[in-house]
Amino acid sequence: MKDGILHIRLLGGFSVLANGRELSGENARSARLWRLFRFMAVNRRAPVPTERLLDLLWEEQELDNPLGALYTLMYRLRALLNSAFDQPHEFFLFRQGCYEWDPKSPVEVDADRFEIASAAALNCSDPADSERLLLDAVQTYSGPLFATLDLEAWMITARELYRRRYARCVSSLCALWEENQQYDRIVSLCESALGFDPAQEDFHFYLIRALIGLRQYARAQKHADTAIANANELYGAPFSSRLTQLADSIRYHGNQYEPEANRIAEQLLRPINESHPFLCDLDAFRKILLLERRAAIRAGRGISLACVSILRDNGETPDNEEMDAVLTALSEPKNFALRASDVLSQYSRNQLLALLPGADVGHAQIAMRRFSDCFFKNSGISGVCFQISIAAL
């Protein structure tokens, strides 16, 4: 790393280094300071109002002099960052009631490199350059935003944006390599990508197809069966039918996959999957929630409630026209990736509720992430995002 520069890592973990020193160690006295830094780092391209920072850092806590407390904390943060430099830098400027990054400060952010690389790759129209740019983008991504930290509500939208962009780059690169029958490279890439996001269906899909292309049928079958089972048991929602159909097709490749009668019977008797979540009004939703919660308590199993807030990518509430488009798309079963046992209802103009029986908070997070991915992939809606919060019942 170059000297004289503040190196900030946001993807795959969190660290701040300058001139050979790591500055980002946390203790009881500096936890709020680094929380401020992380929020400013994620919002590094826009001014952040002091009210937003006060809400983030002190929440409901009453302060005698809140602006003074924020000023002191920002002063401490500047002093800590400058302790690694011979010449002081401002790092943060205060203008018109907002704090923002000083564009003259010597800062490098790993997420900036990924954003630049992925934008160049996804916007490239020259097939000759696409592979090089996509490969550069996926190699620049080192993991989910703040992967080693406890996820806070304000981090969710940013993490999803990076995760979704990485998935697009991986899928596009796999499609290019598949055309050229570079199956070994697809296997290596998808195995690495699944380490970051094991619930991403496209990664499993391209990996299985690549293994079939390499005639590694037993390995392809094992991976397909494991992925399909995990989707229900670990992630709380099934993959789409294309993965099941792909798993079924493996039996046609190689003599070792001549199906037996019981397996054929199982396949023929498998019901047609037309299941989708149950949509109902809020009153019916509340009654179902109480019944399901009572059953979950008796059975000793998990049950979670998810709230989906529909926002523009900049965090603002969509206008009526945008909301009408989203709600219309949400009425289409093809845009869901939840189980038939899950229940959905509209809570307010821009909020949905999802009841996830049998899912603890961890599995509910994965299920709702797949819900979001499926919606944006199938609906064609852009310019908005889902901010999802989950509570255990």
TIKOL-735839 format. One record per residue (C-alpha): y negated, z, x. Coordinates in steps of 0.25 Angstrom, whole numbers, plus 5000, padded with zeros to 4 digits. Each point is the difference from the previous one (the first is absolute). Last residue first. Layout:
// residues N
YZX...
//
This chain:
// residues 393
505550684833499749955014498749935001499649875005498749925003499949855001498849925003500349864996499249885005499049894995499549875005501349934998500949984988501149895002500950084991501349995007499650055014498950094996501050074989501250005009499250075012499450104990501350044994500750005014498950115004500350074987501550015003499750055015499150104995500950054989501150015011499250105008499550074987501450034995500649894990501050034989499049964989498849925005498950014989498949905003498550024995499049895001498550005002498949904999499650014985500750144999501450064999500849874998501550034999501249975008501450064999501149995011501549994995500049855000499750015015498749955007499649875007499149954989499249875000501249924993499850104988498749944997499050104994499450035013499549865002499250024987499550135005499649945013499249884994499450094990499550105011499449885007499249964988499650144996499450035014500950065011499750155005499550005014500850035012499749885009501349944997499750014985500750114993501150034990500550145001501550024998500450154997501450035003500850114994501350055007501450054996501050075009501450054996500550144997500749954988499350114990498749975007500149854999500450014985498850084997499149905008500649884993499750064986498650045004499749875006500649934988499050074991498849975009500449855001500150004985498650054998499549915011500549874994501349945006500549905010501550025004500249955014500849875002501549964998500449854998501150015010501249934995501150094999501150005011501349964994500249875007499750075014500950124997501149904995499949925013500150125008501250054993500749865002499750005015498949925006500349915012499050055010500850005013500149854998498649985003498749984992500250004985500150154999498550005006499549954986500250134993499050075010499049894998500150024985499850155002498849975009499449904990500250104988498850085005500150135007500350124992499150124999500050155005499949975015501250085004501149994990499649874993499549925012501050075009501149934992499449865001499750025015501450055003500749894993499149895007500250065013501550014999500149864995499149945011500850085011501349944994499449864999499549995014500049854999498749995007499449934988500650124992499350105009498749924998500150014985500350155001498850025008499149914992500350084987500050145007498649975005499549944987500450134992499150095007500650144998500450035015498549985004499750035015501550005005500249894990499049925009500850025012501349954993499349894994499449955014501450005007500749944989499049894998500049975015501549985000499949914988499149905006500549894991498749925001499750014985500450155001499150025011498849964992500450084988500250125009498649985005499450004986500950124996499550085012498549964998500150044985500650135003499050035010498949974990500650094989500250125010498549995005499550004985501050114996499550095011498549984996500350034986500850125003499150075010499150064990501150084993500550065013501349975007500550105010499849955014501049925009499949874993498450005000500049864995501449945000500649945013499749935013499449874995499649925012501349945001500049954986498749935002500349945013501349944994499249954988499049935009501049935009500849964988498849944993499449925011500949884999500050014984498549985000499450064987499750145006499550104990501150105001500150005015498550015003499950114990501250075006499550005014498650054996500550114991501050045010499050015012499150084990501150094997500150035015498650055001499149985012498750085001498849995010498950044991499049894997500449984986499750154997501050044989499450044987499550134993499249994987498850064993499149895004500449985014500850105009500749935012501350045006500649965014498650055006500549985015499850095012500249955014501150065009501049994989501250094996499150114995499349904991501150004990500050154999498550014999499949894989501050084992499350135002498749934995500749944988500550144996498650065002499449894991501150024989499850155000498549984999500249904989500850114992499050115002500550124992501449944998500950014988501449955003500549904989500349895010499550045014500349885009500349894990498950044990499050025011500349875006499849934987498750074997499549965014500249854996500949925010499349875005501049885002500949945011500650125006500650064987501350025006499450065012499050084992501150074992500850025013498850075007499750094988501550045000499950025015498850104998500750074988501250035009499250045012500050154999501450024995500549915012500149855001500249925013499249874998499249995013501149945009499349985014500349885009498649954999500050014985501150024990500150034985501350004994500749984986501349954996500749864997498749944998498750085002499850005015498650015005499649975014498650055004499649915012499450035014501349975006500949894996501450034995
//
